[in-house]
Amino acid sequence: MQVVDLVSVPQFSDQRICYLSRSHKLGSIRAAADELGMAPSSLSRQISKLEEDFNVELVARGGRSIKLTTAGLMLVDYYDLRLIELRKLMNQINNLRDIGLGSIVIALGDGLIDSKIIMRINDVFSKYKDVKIEIMVASSREIQEMILEDRVHIGLVFSPENRTDFILHHKFNQPLKFITKTGSDLADKKSISIEDFINTPLILLDKKSNARIVSDRICKKFGIDLEPTITANSVQFVRDFVKNGKANTILLDLPFMEDINEGNIVSIPIVEDGFDDTELKIISRRGNNLSAVSKDIVFFLARLVSDVCYGNINKIYK
């Protein structure tokens, strides 16, 4: 059996390798420093110390973009593999913990579905007597972060980033539409353009929400900057304003389904390209092997969202 001489193994900091890895992946020390909230000079010193730890050059000097030497690339590859193995280990430990606690955490995008649908979800989950199921509400962006940090097992999100560390279980077309009160000046339109509503009172979610990010990006393609009368951080707040005829909004149908079904609110397709390409997605973290109960929950959630998205709303609103 080979004995490893630990004295001869270099003592190094994983954090410094992280700095090197982020600089390599982002293309420059400055970009990595911005992401990590550090001064570029401080990050550069940490990489220099890493070179001292290994007594080898890791970065080829010269040029604005960072270029790693063969040794630097080997070290980054080692770090990436170590992260993968660490995640596997954490997932196994979390699974052991969850088996003991019988705990599954599901996060729903803020305002993506209303209280009646949440109650239906809760009714179904109540049959799993031996499993603690936690339902939480957060913004789609926050849910993505919590899934990657293993604080959430399953997430229902609107237009998330396309990342390789997410597994997509189901997706549903859910266009962004112009939402207005029944009887308003624009309520009778079958379709609508940005120019039709740009000068009407608008209440939009804040710029951290995925719905706002997507709608702003589409409008900018057509040379238009959306300037809402009111900015809100709550879909419920938006819904109340629209329902009372105080303002219009750009959102998906789901938060308004009960009002649409009762004829209080109208949703109108927007003609410009891009508004009809948005999707709701059920996701989990790649490498987080879902339990049998979690898979059942994913299936039920997908069926429920499909009923609402594709017109079988009488199953819920009856």
N, C-alpha and C positions, 0 to 999 in steps of 0.2 A: 504494500500500500504506500503510495507516494505521500510524503509529508510536505506540506506547504510551509515554507519559511515566511511567517507573517512579518518578520522584521524587514524583509526585502521587498514587501508589497508597498507601493507608494501610498502615503496617507493623503487623501484628497477630499475635496468638498463636492458633494452632489450638486449643491447650489451653484457652484462655479461652472460645472458642466452644463447645468440648465441655462446659464447665461450664454455659454458658447452655442448650445443647441438653438436657443431662440434667435440669436444673432444670425446663425446660419440659415434658419428657416425663413426669417424675415428679410434677409438680404443685406443687413447692415447693423452695426452696433447701435447707431442712433435709433433705428426703428425698434430694436429690442429694448433699448433704454426707455423709449417713450411708452412701450407696452407695459414695462415693469415698474414704471414710475421712478426711474433712477436717472442720475446724470450720466451722459455717455462716457465721461472721463472715469467715473467710478466703476462702471461696468467694464471698461477697457482694462482698468487695473486688476480687476478680479480675474479676467482672462489671462493677463500676464502672470498673475500668481499661480494660475492653473498650469501654465507652461513651466513655471519653476518647480511645481510639485512633481511633474513628470520629466523635467529636464529635457524637453523636446519642443520644437516649434510647432504650434498648432494652427496658427494663422499665417497665411502668406501675406507679407507686408506689401503695401502699395495699392492704389486704387480706392475709390469710394466704397464700393461694395466689398463685403467680406468674402474671402476665399480661403477655405480650409486646406491644410496640408493633408497628406494621407493619414498621418497620425490623428489630426483633428477630426477627420471623417470617421475614423475607427472609434474615436471616443464618443462622438455623437451617436453612432450606431449602437454602441454599448449602452448609452443612456436611454435611447428609445426602447431597446429590448428590456432594459431593467424596469422602465415604466410599465410596459405591457405585463411583465411578470408580477410587478407590485399590484397592478389592478386586478389580475387574476387572483392573487392571494387575498386582497381586500374583498373581492367578490365572494370568495369561498368563506371567509370569516363572516361577512355580512349575511350570507345564506344560512350559516350555522346560527347566527344571532336571530335571524328572522324565523327560523324553524322553532327556536325556543320561544320567541315572543309571539309568533304567529302574526307578523305585521306586514302589511302591504300599504304603500303610500302612493296615492294617485293625485296628480295635479291637473286642474282644469284651467285653461286660459281665462283670465278675468273677463267675465261678460260674454264668453263664447256661447254659453248655454244658460238658460234661465232657471229659476228656482223649481219649476215643475219638472224639468228634466232631471235636475239634481235629486229631487225627491224620488223619481223613478229609479235612478241609480242606487240610491240609498236603500230602497225597498228590496231590490235584487240582492244587494250585498249582505243584507240582514240574514240571508239563508246560510251564510258561511259562519256558523256559530263559533268555530274554533279558531277563526282568523280575525285579527284586529285589522280592519280596513280604515285607513284615514284618507279623507277627501279634503284637499286644500285648493285654494284659489290663488293664483298669482298671474303676473303678466307672462306672455309667451316667452319673452326673453329670459325672465327669471327662472321659468320652468326648465329651459334648456340648460342653464347653469346648474340647477339643482339636480337634474338627471346626471350630468357629468360628475357631480360631486357625490352621487349615490345617496342623496337625501330624498329622492323621489324615484319610484320604480317605473311608473307609467305616466306619460304626459299627453294631454290633448292640447295642441298648439296651432296657432295660425301662422302660415308661411314661415316656418323656421329656417335657419341657415341649413344649406346642404353640406353636412359634415359626415365624414366617414365614421366618426365615433358614435353616430346614432343609427339605430335600426328602425326602419320605417315598417310598421305593422299594417296600417291602413291609411288611405288618403281619400279625401272627398272634395270635389270641386265646390268652392264656396266663394262666388265672386264678390268683390266690393261693389256696392250699389249706392245710389242716391236714395236716402231715406227721408221721407217727409210725412207730415200729418195729412190724413185724408181730408180733402176739401181745400188744400192749399193751392196757390196759383199754379204750381207745377205738377200737382198730383195726378192729373189726367194724362200726362205724357206716357207713351208706350216705351220710349227710350229717351235718353237725355245726354247732352254733351257738357263738357266742363264749362264752356262759354255760357250755357243756359243758366247755370247755378252759381257761377263764380261771384256774382254780385249780390247773392241772397245771404241772409244771416246764416252762418255756419258754426256749428259746435263740433270740434274735432278732438280726438284723444291727443295727449301730449306726444312729443316727438320721440319718446322712448318706446312707444307701442309699435308692434310690427305693422298693424293696420295703417298707422300714420306714416311710418317709414315707407311702406309700399306705395301708398297714394301720393305722397310727396314726390317719390322717385318717378312715378308715371307722369305726373303733371309737369315735372321739369323737362321731360322728354319733349313735351309740346310747348316749352317756353313759358310755362305758367307757374307762378309761385302761389300756393294756397295760403291765404291769410284769413284764418278763422276769426269770427267775432268773439268766440269763447273757446278756450282750451281747457279740457277736463282730464283728470287722471282716473276717472271712473266711468265705466260703460253705463252703469245705472243712472248716473247724473246726465249723461248724453241722452239716454232713453227718456228720462223725465222731461227734458227740454223739448225733444222732438214731439213727444206725445201731447204736450201742452201747446204745441204750435209756436214755440218761442224761437226755434231755429231748426235747420235741416242738418243732416250729417252724411258722411261717407263711411259706410261700415258694411259688414256682412249681415245677412238676414237673421242669423241665429238668435242674437239677443232680443230681437223684436218679433219672434215667431208668434207668440200669443197675441200680440197687438195686431199683427198682420192678419192672423186667422180670424180675429174678431172685427176686422175692418176699420180699426182705428188709425193704422199707419200703412203707408204704401211704400214699397221698395221698387225702384226703377233702374233698369240696366243702364250703365254708362257706356257710350258708344266707342270711346277711345280704346285702342288696343292696350291690353295689360290688366285692365280692371276685372276681366272675366277669367284670368288665368290663376287666381289665387286659390289656395287650398288649406283645408284643415287636415292635420296629420296626427296620428297616434304613434308615439315614438317611445323608445327606451334606449338605454345605453348599450352599445355593442360590447359584448363580453359579460353582460349581466344576464345570466341564464334565468329566465322567468320560471317561477314555479307553475305547477298545473293550475292552481287557483288563479294566479296572475294571468295565465293564458285565457282562462275562462272569462275573466274580467275584461280583458282586451277584446275578446269576441263579442261580449254583450255590449260594451261601450261602442264598438264599431257598428253593431246592428242598430243601436239606439240613435247614434248620430246619423247613420244612413237614412233611417226613417224620417228624421227631421229635415235633412238636407234635400232629400229627393221626393218629398211630398206626402209621405205617410203620416202626417202630423196628427191625424185624428186618433192614432194609437196613444198619443201623449196628451193632447188637449181635448179631452172629452168629458 
